[in-house]
Amino acid sequence: MKILILTRYGRLGASSRVRFLQYRPYLEEAGMRVTVQPLLSDEMLRLRYAQGYYPIVALVAAYWQRCRALMRCGDFDVVWIEKEALSWWPLWLESLLLRRAVYVLDYDDAVFLTYEMHRRAWIRRWFGRRLGQLMARAALVIAGNDYLADYARRHGASRVTVVPTVLDLARYSSSGGAGRTPVRTDPPRIVWIGSPATVHYLCLLAAPLRVLAQRTSFVLRIIGGGEIHMPGVPTELVSWSEDGEVDAIAACDVGIMPLLDSPWERGKCGYKLIQYMACGLPVVASNVGVNPQIVQNDVNGFIASSDDEWIVALQRLLCDHSLRLRLGLAGRQRVERDYCVQQTGPRVASLLRSVVEGAG
């Protein structure tokens, strides 16, 4: 069985890395021959973060390579696509290139809103139905949460399943688990991990963190987000790397995930919460989207719906080491049970094989 995986990014892109690339060993173990073709290279993504846009010449070359890959997709038994193969291109062209393919679409974001809620009416008109129609023609849609799965079903997808975004426990084995030595930093660290494209969510906590800093000492560690202006909040910036992210999280005490409550955020899959919990950290998260499914109040963390609730939850955790230890251990156990590739890897391989068998 031959499978072509069309990711949006290389390893630097979190969505491609955790929803596709970490599954490769499980697919190969199941006897599949795997070919991966990222649309945007790691170097292009670094340039995007540094200068705010992709170089036009490199972007044209990237789309040309993607078109060449699509021209060969009939040589594979199944094509597994991250969101869409040719974003911002006409649907008829992508459909033409996929006409000989049995394809599976995978979503961990409400990317369809990029078209449907665009400020320009002509984009909403010409592209608004694009992803819905791709979903309707897919052999399978894999969604990261129920919100995304419901969208696919409403738009005619014949087969839809939910596979949460997960991590590889082997990478987190030294940081979590029942035998984990609890971290005690002085002052304690609150951690947020993300990218320059998502660091703006931290601004939602500027006021509550400023109030919290007046009551108790802490440092806000920002991993991968770059500079952010938060007066009155002690911060430290840590560069992200795949090899260093686990240790950078594990050296902290509480993990946070603030979000707006809007249609886009309801499509997010809570990956940073799962990372914190795998490191044995208790978490505090906005009451948005999938977060309340991952976080159980006073079991592995707290859900916060207001500035006051953020302040109370964080102050409790910062001032009570035993509480942090209890909630952190429960979080690690939750990840081991529900949010690791060791659990979902064989299932994804079976799903892809069933698509091929169904097409035959």
Secondary structure, DSSP 4 states (H G I P E B T S, - for coil): -EEEEE-SB-TTSHHHHHHTGGGHHHHHHTT-EEEE--SB-HHHHHHHHHHSS--HHHHHHHHHHHHHHHHTGGGSSEEEEES-SSTTS-HHHHHHHTTT--EEEEESS-TTHHHHT-SSHHHHHHHTTHHHHHHHH-SEEEESSHHHHHHHHHTT-S-EEE----B-GGGGTTT-STTPPPP--SS-EEEEE--TTTGGGGGGGHHHHHHHHHHS--EEEEES------TT--EEEE---TTTHHHHHHT-SEEEE----STTGGG---HHHHHHHHTT--EEEES-TTHHHH--BTTTEEEE-SHHHHHHHHHHHHH-HHHHHHHHHHHHHHHHHHSBHHHHHHHHHHHHHHHHHHH-
